[in-house]
């Protein structure tokens, strides 16, 4: 049954991003947002990002139907939002729909490692039948609920970095951590065609394509920052969104290197498993995942973690088939209980485990291969 969002506490980071503030007074902090003027109906989006750290801060990627914020318009939006609090280890998936009072279906997921310490590939799949979210090739949530059927309009692609004043949601803001930055290495968009995803375009951010991306220059109530175009920069093949104090906009530092060694890894090659949970009245449902996902498909995931050093390497490999396990209970207080399918557990082995003696030669070869991959910056 659909329930409606309670005003204030759990408002989405992205859901208000187009509502212009009722005040023209400049705010003391400046954030950043980029958006595509073009909308896309269904598809798959992969974004390689390293998120910001700090309580009260949100780094996001989301899709949004232009004009949803207008009076009398039906809101349509799908979110990926990373919380900077608690060392940036949690992130939220969400669908927002409705006219007047909006309906949401938030779920919060927790990574094993900070999402601000390395790059990760965030994937959003949207078809007429389902919406699915993945990180580093592992699906963490899939919904086929009634809300999916209400997503009927093309939506633009957006990324922003900002600070909410809803402390219960994002944590208390501490401006001593500023400046903070969200780094985007690349983005790919796949069109949806007769049940399959086909690569339509990709952007490696060697420059900012003004025909594809616009820079926001607005704000909204509940946001501590104004979006300032000067906090959108491109450097070393990376899009940088910055959160700064007024008068200190822009980015002049070194871009963190993306040591992309394949699905399941971030900078430095450390794999992160993800926990997905929905809680509220009626119980709790939780699942972990490490399954590889394709166009609507399911499959086993195989993860190889390698630790390499001068003169040697250790490798370990494990795989697990993800079984379907439905989430239980209602959603977060005041949100829509979701009809999700959550994938099975991952048996990934930490980097640095020793290879069996019987396969030492093979382990050494794999380790040398992994070392070569870690030294190469992948640009996909």
Secondary structure as the mmCIF struct_conf table of DSSP 4:
data_model
#
loop_
_struct_conf.conf_type_id
_struct_conf.id
_struct_conf.beg_label_comp_id
_struct_conf.beg_label_asym_id
_struct_conf.beg_label_seq_id
_struct_conf.end_label_comp_id
_struct_conf.end_label_asym_id
_struct_conf.end_label_seq_id
HELX_LH_PP_P HELX_LH_PP_P1 UNK A 5 UNK A 6
TURN_TY1_P TURN_TY1_P1 UNK A 7 UNK A 10
TURN_TY1_P TURN_TY1_P2 UNK A 13 UNK A 18
BEND BEND1 UNK A 19 UNK A 19
BEND BEND2 UNK A 22 UNK A 22
HELX_LH_PP_P HELX_LH_PP_P2 UNK A 25 UNK A 27
BEND BEND3 UNK A 28 UNK A 28
STRN STRN1 UNK A 29 UNK A 35
BEND BEND4 UNK A 37 UNK A 38
STRN STRN2 UNK A 40 UNK A 40
BEND BEND5 UNK A 41 UNK A 42
STRN STRN3 UNK A 43 UNK A 50
BEND BEND6 UNK A 54 UNK A 54
TURN_TY1_P TURN_TY1_P3 UNK A 55 UNK A 56
STRN STRN4 UNK A 57 UNK A 64
TURN_TY1_P TURN_TY1_P4 UNK A 66 UNK A 69
BEND BEND7 UNK A 70 UNK A 70
TURN_TY1_P TURN_TY1_P5 UNK A 71 UNK A 72
HELX_LH_PP_P HELX_LH_PP_P3 UNK A 73 UNK A 74
STRN STRN5 UNK A 75 UNK A 83
HELX_RH_AL_P HELX_RH_AL_P1 UNK A 85 UNK A 88
STRN STRN6 UNK A 90 UNK A 98
BEND BEND8 UNK A 99 UNK A 101
STRN STRN7 UNK A 103 UNK A 104
STRN STRN8 UNK A 107 UNK A 111
BEND BEND9 UNK A 112 UNK A 113
TURN_TY1_P TURN_TY1_P6 UNK A 115 UNK A 116
BEND BEND10 UNK A 117 UNK A 118
STRN STRN9 UNK A 120 UNK A 126
BEND BEND11 UNK A 128 UNK A 129
STRN STRN10 UNK A 131 UNK A 135
TURN_TY1_P TURN_TY1_P7 UNK A 136 UNK A 137
STRN STRN11 UNK A 138 UNK A 143
BEND BEND12 UNK A 145 UNK A 145
HELX_RH_3T_P HELX_RH_3T_P1 UNK A 146 UNK A 150
BEND BEND13 UNK A 153 UNK A 153
STRN STRN12 UNK A 155 UNK A 155
STRN STRN13 UNK A 156 UNK A 163
STRN STRN14 UNK A 164 UNK A 164
BEND BEND14 UNK A 165 UNK A 165
HELX_RH_AL_P HELX_RH_AL_P2 UNK A 167 UNK A 170
HELX_RH_3T_P HELX_RH_3T_P2 UNK A 175 UNK A 177
BEND BEND15 UNK A 179 UNK A 179
STRN STRN15 UNK A 180 UNK A 193
TURN_TY1_P TURN_TY1_P8 UNK A 194 UNK A 195
STRN STRN16 UNK A 196 UNK A 203
BEND BEND16 UNK A 206 UNK A 207
TURN_TY1_P TURN_TY1_P9 UNK A 210 UNK A 212
STRN STRN17 UNK A 214 UNK A 215
TURN_TY1_P TURN_TY1_P10 UNK A 221 UNK A 222
STRN STRN18 UNK A 223 UNK A 223
BEND BEND17 UNK A 224 UNK A 224
STRN STRN19 UNK A 225 UNK A 227
HELX_RH_3T_P HELX_RH_3T_P3 UNK A 229 UNK A 231
STRN STRN20 UNK A 232 UNK A 235
TURN_TY1_P TURN_TY1_P11 UNK A 236 UNK A 237
STRN STRN21 UNK A 238 UNK A 245
TURN_TY1_P TURN_TY1_P12 UNK A 246 UNK A 247
BEND BEND18 UNK A 250 UNK A 250
BEND BEND19 UNK A 253 UNK A 253
HELX_LH_PP_P HELX_LH_PP_P4 UNK A 254 UNK A 257
BEND BEND20 UNK A 262 UNK A 262
TURN_TY1_P TURN_TY1_P13 UNK A 263 UNK A 264
HELX_RH_3T_P HELX_RH_3T_P4 UNK A 267 UNK A 269
STRN STRN22 UNK A 274 UNK A 280
TURN_TY1_P TURN_TY1_P14 UNK A 281 UNK A 282
STRN STRN23 UNK A 283 UNK A 289
STRN STRN24 UNK A 292 UNK A 292
BEND BEND21 UNK A 295 UNK A 296
STRN STRN25 UNK A 300 UNK A 309
TURN_TY1_P TURN_TY1_P15 UNK A 310 UNK A 311
STRN STRN26 UNK A 312 UNK A 321
HELX_LH_PP_P HELX_LH_PP_P5 UNK A 322 UNK A 324
STRN STRN27 UNK A 325 UNK A 326
BEND BEND22 UNK A 329 UNK A 329
BEND BEND23 UNK A 332 UNK A 332
TURN_TY1_P TURN_TY1_P16 UNK A 333 UNK A 334
BEND BEND24 UNK A 335 UNK A 335
HELX_LH_PP_P HELX_LH_PP_P6 UNK A 336 UNK A 338
STRN STRN28 UNK A 340 UNK A 340
STRN STRN29 UNK A 341 UNK A 342
TURN_TY1_P TURN_TY1_P17 UNK A 351 UNK A 352
HELX_LH_PP_P HELX_LH_PP_P7 UNK A 353 UNK A 356
HELX_RH_3T_P HELX_RH_3T_P5 UNK A 357 UNK A 359
HELX_RH_AL_P HELX_RH_AL_P3 UNK A 360 UNK A 374
TURN_TY1_P TURN_TY1_P18 UNK A 375 UNK A 375
BEND BEND25 UNK A 376 UNK A 376
#
